[in-house]
């Protein structure tokens, strides 16, 4: 949608994601990402932490389920989404305003960690049969079991030099 503020944040999860279901049946996962800037102080020869930014985030539907099953407290993540402002009246009668990030895409940062990814099919995601997890991220060696999560069915001729045919024009 035009006019929305899209941001990317890199930081660590402050707690395990919380998965809830709305009264209409939609899944929503809530969590907070803490992002702390670090600068190098030439006088002391050390890095210094700046003021941390704590940004409350929410993911919806299939992404919510994937976040709850794949992310855990302390993980470094890269998240992209739409920054939204919401106002409400607190129980004490005061008016409050909060900024939240509606997550469109999120994943683990590979700067200081490694991971294995397993892809879910659309029907698996609908049935809640996500095969990833916070401790495994799917099958670490998919070729050993013969599964290829990125494969597509053979739906036609193979083009290439081995068959002596030209690639199709686009």
C-alpha positions in Angstrom: 0.0 0.0 0.0 1.3 3.4 -0.9 2.4 5.8 1.9 3.3 3.1 4.4 6.6 3.3 6.3 8.6 0.2 5.5 11.6 -0.5 7.8 14.2 -3.2 8.3 15.5 -3.9 11.8 18.3 -6.1 12.9 18.4 -7.1 16.5 17.8 -9.8 19.1 14.5 -11.3 20.4 14.0 -10.3 24.1 11.7 -13.3 24.8 10.2 -16.3 23.1 7.5 -15.3 20.6 3.9 -15.6 22.0 1.4 -17.2 19.7 -2.3 -16.4 20.1 -5.5 -16.9 18.1 -8.0 -14.1 17.6 -11.7 -14.7 18.0 -12.0 -14.9 14.2 -9.5 -17.7 14.1 -6.4 -15.8 12.8 -3.0 -16.6 14.3 -0.9 -13.7 15.6 2.6 -14.0 17.0 3.9 -11.1 19.2 7.5 -10.5 20.2 10.0 -7.7 20.8 13.2 -7.0 18.9 16.0 -5.1 20.7 18.4 -3.3 18.5 21.5 -1.6 20.1 23.8 0.6 18.1 27.6 0.1 18.7 30.2 2.7 18.0 33.9 2.5 18.2 35.5 5.0 20.6 38.9 5.9 19.3 40.0 7.5 22.6 39.4 4.3 24.6 40.0 1.9 21.8 36.8 0.0 22.6 33.3 -0.4 21.2 30.5 1.3 23.2 26.8 0.4 23.2 24.3 3.2 22.5 20.7 3.5 23.5 18.8 0.3 22.7 15.6 0.4 20.6 12.9 -2.0 21.8 10.4 -2.5 19.0 7.2 -4.5 19.5 6.4 -6.7 16.5 3.5 -8.8 15.4 3.2 -11.4 12.6 -0.1 -12.8 11.3 -1.5 -16.1 9.9 1.1 -18.6 8.5 4.0 -16.3 9.3 2.9 -16.2 12.9 3.0 -20.0 13.2 6.4 -20.1 11.5 7.8 -17.4 13.9 6.5 -19.3 16.9 8.0 -22.6 15.8 11.3 -21.2 14.5 12.4 -18.3 16.7 13.5 -18.2 20.3 14.7 -15.7 22.9 18.1 -14.3 22.2 18.1 -15.1 18.4 19.5 -12.4 16.2 17.0 -11.7 13.4 16.5 -9.5 10.4 12.9 -8.3 10.1 11.1 -6.1 7.6 7.7 -4.7 7.9 5.3 -1.8 8.1 5.7 0.7 11.0 2.3 1.5 12.5 1.2 3.9 15.2 -1.7 3.1 17.4 -3.4 5.2 20.1 -5.5 3.9 23.0 -6.8 4.8 26.4 -5.1 3.1 29.3 -6.9 1.7 32.4 -5.9 4.8 34.4 -7.6 7.0 31.8 -4.4 8.4 30.2 -4.1 8.4 26.4 -1.1 6.4 25.1 0.5 6.0 21.7 2.6 3.0 20.7 4.7 2.2 17.6 4.5 -1.4 16.3 6.1 -3.3 13.4 3.7 -5.4 11.4 6.2 -8.1 10.1 6.1 -8.9 6.4 9.3 -11.0 6.4 11.7 -12.2 9.1 14.6 -14.6 9.3 17.6 -15.5 11.4 20.8 -13.4 10.9 23.6 -15.6 9.5 26.4 -13.2 10.7 27.1 -15.2 13.8 25.1 -18.4 13.3 24.2 -21.0 10.8 20.9 -22.6 10.0 19.1 -25.1 7.7 15.8 -24.2 6.1 12.9 -26.5 5.2 10.3 -25.2 2.9 6.6 -25.7 3.7 4.0 -26.3 1.0 0.9 -24.2 1.0 -1.2 -27.1 2.2 1.2 -27.9 5.0 1.1 -24.3 6.2 -2.7 -24.4 6.2 -2.8 -27.6 8.3 -0.1 -26.3 10.7 2.4 -29.0 9.7 5.4 -26.7 9.6 8.5 -28.9 9.6 11.1 -26.3 10.9 11.8 -25.6 14.5 13.9 -23.4 16.8 16.4 -26.2 17.5 16.5 -27.9 14.1 15.3 -25.6 11.2 14.2 -28.7 9.3 16.2 -31.6 8.0 19.9 -30.6 8.1 20.7 -32.9 5.1 17.6 -33.1 2.8 19.5 -34.9 0.0 20.2 -37.8 2.4 16.5 -38.6 2.6 15.9 -37.8 -1.1 13.7 -34.7 -0.4 14.5 -31.5 -2.1 12.5 -28.6 -0.6 13.2 -26.3 -3.6 12.4 -28.8 -6.4 9.5 -28.4 -8.8 7.6 -31.2 -10.5 8.7 -32.3 -14.0 6.1 -30.6 -16.2 7.7 -30.5 -19.6 10.7 -30.8 -21.7 14.2 -30.1 -20.4 16.0 -27.4 -22.3 19.8 -27.3 -22.5 22.9 -28.2 -24.4 22.7 -31.9 -23.4 19.5 -32.3 -25.5 20.9 -30.1 -28.3 17.9 -27.7 -28.0 18.0 -24.0 -27.5 16.6 -22.4 -24.4 13.1 -20.8 -24.9 12.9 -17.1 -25.5 11.4 -14.9 -22.9 
